[in-house]
Each structure stands twice: as structure tokens, then as C-alpha cells.
Amino acid sequence: MSDTDFWLNAAGLREQAGAFTQYADQAASARAWLEDRTITDDGSFDAYTRVAGAAIEIRSSLIDWFDHLEQVLDGVATELIAVADEGEGIDTEQAALIDATDPDVYNDNIQSPSGRPEIAPSYDRTDDSLPVWGPPTGGAAFFCDLGTHDELNQLSTNLVPGDLLSPSEWIDTVLGWLGARTLPQRVLETYGGRWGDIRQFVDTINGLASLVDDMRGHLSSAAAYAGIQWQGYASNSAQAYLADLLNALSDAQHALADAGTVFSDYCTGVIQSAEQIAGAIYGLYDAILVAAAGAAFGTGTVWSGGGGLIGYGTAGVSLLWAFKKLADVNDILQDISDLYSILEALGNLSGDLSNFAATMPVPTMEQTS
């Protein structure tokens, strides 16, 4: 036997084409899922703006990617059905002759024919139907099970006590002594944003990674079964194209899984930082209240100059404690900037997704003569 021996079971090939049609619909479902779920950002919150910008860009690239994937899979199904239809109109010997002398090829995947038609031996061919594996019902929703993260959209709401946002005279005075009048607003600007939406985007990315993995696995079977039902030069050309397609799906699955990890790690880091800063700020707030009360009732004398502060009594001691807590807050705010480097791991994902259309064209039959 030879890997160029010809065989065609038109009915069996048409059945495997159905798997590609079903997964084309699955790709359309993934695109629609992304289109229905937007991410917004007005640029007000630095940590959020960085991750939202990355999410918006990747979402847009994925919409285009799944749109092109739908066309590719529809194209594969169309070509397999066309081969089946053509094969039913001529006998096997004539089809084998055409395949050996003037086969159709797919996207330049050319193998030089010998001109000697050979029909595959009986042990290497089948007229039987083979399994057709399609996607689970429910479309993208089956994989993209979004959690409820609405509370994270108000992440910054309770981080700063109201008395610090709208301070009384003496609290404002103490904040001035500490050089921290802008601190409350700085905290809100650092942790503000719709973090619940980003968490749902993480769920979507992880779900789409699973969807593509399911697609790759089942289409691997469909491609292999198609290679049993249809053999020869033209089939080899089509199989080379399908191998490229399956490799592209594998690369996309790994990229999506990695992106999901990056977004998740970033969100987790911000949320943990918010929890830490809430504790530090409320400790600072307690110290400020005592210092403000002490200063208001004259239980201590405080003066500042040249960056230093000297005090005694209740106000002075509390201010020293407040300075320590303020340092803790500033350290946490500084640490959050280290999270920004996590997003660099996304690398050129959007560019790689955009290149898919150029590197994976919709399959077309080309005449060799």
C-alpha cells in the first residue's frame, strides 16, 4: 500500500464535514458571547485602566479571531462536502485516475502526483460510518460560566472612612501635619474601577480556552476520520491544511489559558492589596482621631517645620503612631505598582491573534493544471 492510494467513501466524508459545521457554529457562539460582554474604562483609575485596556484590546482581537475561525471551519465543511458530491458522480476508478494525474490541492499544500492511479487495498479502506464528535449543547455558555463578582465593582467604596473623605477641621489639620491631605483621593483612584467586570472577563477567557481545547480535540478526530474516508493526493493536501489548523487551535488554547492566568493573578494582587490597605488606613484613621482630639482639646503641642514634627502628650504620641501607619499605607500603594509588570506577560497576544487570518486562510481548492 501507499500513502497516495486513492479511496473515497462519500457518505462517510460528508458525515465528518458535519463536525466542522457544528464547530463553525461554536466559533460563532464564542464571538457572540464576547460581543455581548463589554468592558468600559474612563481612564480615572490607574491600576484598573491598565488591565481594562489590555482586556479591551484582547477582547477585540478575539472577536475577529473567532469570526475568521468560523469562516475557516465553514470552508472546510464546504470543501469536504464538495469532494463527497463530486465523488458520488463518478466511479472509483475514474476518481482515482483524476486524483493521480490532476488532483485538487488546498492552499498550496502540493504533493506531486505520480500519474499512476492506485486504489487503496481493502484492509486500508472502509464503507462504514465513523463517529462524529460535536460540541456540547449550549454554545459558549457551556464553558464560560460567569461567577458573580458585582461586589468587586465597589472595591474602593469602603477603603477610606468617610471622615477622611470629608474631614472636620481638626482631622483636616492633622492630615495637613502628616502631609496626607491627598491620601484619601489617591487611595480611591488607585483601587477604583469595575473589578467585577474584569473578574468576569477572566471567567470568559478561561472558558474560551476550554472551548478551543474541546474543539481541537474533537476536530482532531474528525480530521483523522476524514483521512480514512478519503485518501489520495488531494486528501493528503487537505490533511496538511487540517494539520496547520489543529496546530493553530492548540497555540490559541495555550495562549488563552496563559492570558487567563495573567488576568487572574493581577486581579488577585489588587484585591489582596486593597484588603491590606483597608487595615492600614483604618489604623491610621484611629491614630488621626486621637491626635485630632488631643490637639483640639489642648492635651498636646505639635509643630512642624522643615519636614519634621515634634510633639508631646496625646496628640504627639498619636501623630508618631499615625506617621508609622501612613508609611504602611504608602508602602502598600508603592507595592501595587509592582503588579503592573504582570500584564507584560500578555506580550503580543493580540498581534498573534490578528495574524491568524493571514496564516490560516479559508480553504480553497486549486486546480493543478
N, C-alpha and C positions, 0 to 999 in steps of 0.2 A: 504494500500500500504506500501511497504518497500523500503528503500534506496538501497536494494540489488536486487529488482525485475529486471528482465532482459528485455532489448529491444534493437534492433539494426535496424536502417534504414541505410543500407549500402550506398545507393546513397547520402543521406544527410551527412553522416560522411565523405565520400570521398570529398564532396564539402568543408567542413570545413578544411580538410587536405590541400586544395589549399591555404588557408590563410597562413598556416605555411610555405609552399613552397615559396610564394611571399615574406614573411618577411625573409626567409633564403637568398633570392636574395638581399634584402635590407641590411642585415648584410654584405654580400659580397661587396656591393656597398660602405658601410661605410669603410670597410677595405681598399678597393682600393683607396678611397679618401685620407685616411691617408698615404698610401704608396706613393702616387703621390706628397705629400707635405712634404718636408723635412725641418728640422731646423738645421742650421750649427752654430758652435762656435769654435773659435780657442783659447779661454781662455785669450784673450787680455784685455777684459773689464769686470771688476768685477761685476757690477750690472747686466749686460746682461748675463754673464756667469752663474750666479746663477739661473736666470729664464729660460735660454735656457736649462740648464742641467735638470731642473725639467720637462720642456716641452718635451725634447727628451726622457726621461725615461717614461713619461706617454703616449706619442705617441706610443712607442714600446709596452707597455703593452696593449694599446687599440687595436693595430693591432692584437695581439694574442687573445684578448678578443672577438673581432668581428669574428675572424676566428673560434674560438670554438663555438660561438653563431650560426654561420651558420650551423655547423655540428649538433648542438642540434636541431635546428628548422627543418633541413632536416630529422633528425632522427624521430622527432615527426610526420612529414608528412608521412614518410615511414611506421611507425607503425600504424597510423590511416588507411592508405590505405590497409595495410596487414589485419587489422581486417575486413574492408569492404569486401575485396576479399574473405576472409575465410567465412564470414557470408553469402555471396551470394551462397556459395556452399552447405549449409546445411539449413534445415528448422529451424524455430524459436524455436520449442520445443526442438530439439536436441541441438541447440546452448545454450539454457537456462540450459539444463542439464549439459553440459560441464562447463558452467560458474559457476554453483553452486557446482560442485564436484571437478573440476580441472582447475580453472581459470589461465590464464596467469597473471603475476604481473610485475610491472615496477620498476626496481631499488630498490628492497626490500620494496616497499610500499605494504605490505601484509595485507589483511583482511581475517580472517579465514572464509571459506565458510561453509554454513550450510548443504549442500548436498540436500537441498530441492529446486528444481527449481521452480521459480515463474515468470510468465510473467507480465510485468507492465500492470496495468489496462489501459483501452482505454483513459481515461482522462489524463494520465501521459505519453503518447507517441504520436509520430507523424510520418506520412509518408511524410509530406510536406518538401519542401526545406526551409532553413532558410538563412538569409542574410550572405554573405561572404564579410568581410571588408578587403581590401588590402591596401597597402601603396599608397601614391600619386605617380604619374609618375615623373621620373627624378632622382630617386635614392637619394643618399646623397646630391646631388647638390640642391635638392629642399629645404633642410633645411640649408645647410652650405653656405649661401650667403656671400661670402667674400667681405668685403669692400676694397677700395683702400687706402693703407697705405704706399705707396712707399716713401713718403716724410720722414717718420719716420726712414727709413734706413739711412738717412743722418742727424739724430737728432743732432749730435755733430758738424756738419760741420761749422755752423755759431755762435757757442757759444763763440769762442775766436777770437778776432781781429787778423788779420794777423801780425800786428806789434808786438804783444806779442809772436806769434809763432816764428817769425824771427826778433828779436828786433835789433834796431840800437844800437850804442854804449851807448848813454845816457839812452835810455829806459832800456837797459840791466843793466846799472849802478843802476838805480832807483829800478829795480826788485831785484837787489842784496841788496840794502839798506833795502828793505821790507822783505828780506828773502823769495822771491816768485819766484825765477827763475824756479822752477819745477812746479809752479801752472798751467800754460797753458797745459802742458802734463798731469798733474793729472786730469784736467777737461775732457780732451779728453778721457782718459782711464776710467773715471767714467761713462760718458754718451755715449760712443761709442757702436756699435753693431747694429744688424739688428732688430730694434724695430718694423718695419713694419711687419716683418715675425711673430713676437710674437703676434702682434695685429690680424693678420690673423689666428693664432692658437687659439686665444680667440674666434674668429668668428666660427671656426671649432668646438671647444669644446661645445659652446652654441648650435650650430646647431645639434650636435650629441645628446645632451641632449634632444632636441625636437624630434629628430628621434626616440630615445629609448622610449620617452613618448608616441609618436604615436603608436609605436609597442606594447607597454604594453597595451594600451587601446584597440586596435583592437584585439589583441590576447586574451585578457580577454573575449571579446565577442565570439571569435572562440572557446575558451575552454568551455565556458558556453553552446554554441550551440552544441558542440560535446557531452557534457554531457546529452543533450536532445535526440540526435540521437543514442546514445549508452549508455546503462545503465546496471548496474550489478556489480559483484565483480571486474572483470577485469577493467571495466570502472572506478570504484572508485579508484583503484590503479593508473590508468593513470591520473585521476583528481588530486590525491595527488602530483604526479610528476609535473603536469602543474601548480599547486599552488606554488610549490617551484620555478619553472621557472619564474612565474609572479612576485614573491617576489624579485628574483634576478634582474629582469629588473627594478623594482621600486627602489631598492637600487642603481643600476647603474645610473639611471636617476638623482636621488638626488645628488649622488657623482659628476657627470659630471656638473650639474648646480652649485654646490659649487665650483668646480675647476675653472669653467669659471669666477666666481666672484673673486676668488683669483688672477688669472692671470690678469684680467681686473683692479683690484684695484692696483696691483703692477705696471702695465704699466702706469696707470694714474698718480700714485705718481711720477714715474720717469720723465714723460713728464712735469708735473707741476713743479717739481724741476728744470728741465732744463730751463724752462721759467723764473723761479726766478733767477737762477744763471746767465742767459744771461744778465738780467738787472743789476745785481750786478757787473758783470765783466766789462760791458761797462761803468758803473760808475767809477770803479777802473781804467779803461783804460784812461778815461778823466783826472782823477787826476794824473796819471802817466805821461801823455803827458805834462801837465802844469809843473809838478815837473822836468821832464827831460829838458824842455825848459829853466826853471829858472836856473837849475844847469848848463846847457851848456853855458848860457849867463851871468853867474855870478851874478844873481839877488838874490842869497841867499847862505848861507853857511850851509852845512849839514855834520854832522859827526856821526858815530855810534860806539859804543863800549859797551861791557858788556850787549848787548841786548837792549840798549837804543838808542834813536835818538834825537838830538837837532837840531833845525833849525830855521831860520827866513827868512823873505822875502817870495817871491812867492814859491820857492822850499819847504821851510819848512812848510808853511801852506798847500800846496798841498799834501805834504807827510803825514801830520796828517790826512787829509781827505782820502788819499789813505789807510792808516792803518785801518781806520774805514770801508771802503768798502772791504778791504781784510778780515777783521773779518766777515763781512756779507757773503762773499764767503765761508769762512771756515765753518761757521755755517751751511750753506746750504749743503755743502759736508758732514758734520757730520750727518745732519738730514737724508740724503738719506740712511745711514746705518741702520736707524730705520726701513726702508721698508723691510729689509731682513727678519724680523720676520714674515711678512705676508705670506711668502712662507711656513712657518712651518704648516700653516693650511691645506696644501695638505696632511699632515700626511702620512698615509700608503696606499694612493690610489692605487699606483702601485702594492703593495702587495695584496690588496684586489681584484684588477682586475685579478692578476695572480692566485689567489685561486679559481677563478670561474670554471676553468676546473676541479679542484678536487672536488668541492662541487656540481657541476651541470653536471654530466656525460651525455653523449649521451644516450637517452632512448633505452633500450633493453628489449625485452620480455623474461621472465624467466619462465620455467615450474615449477609448484609447486609439481610435482610428479617425 
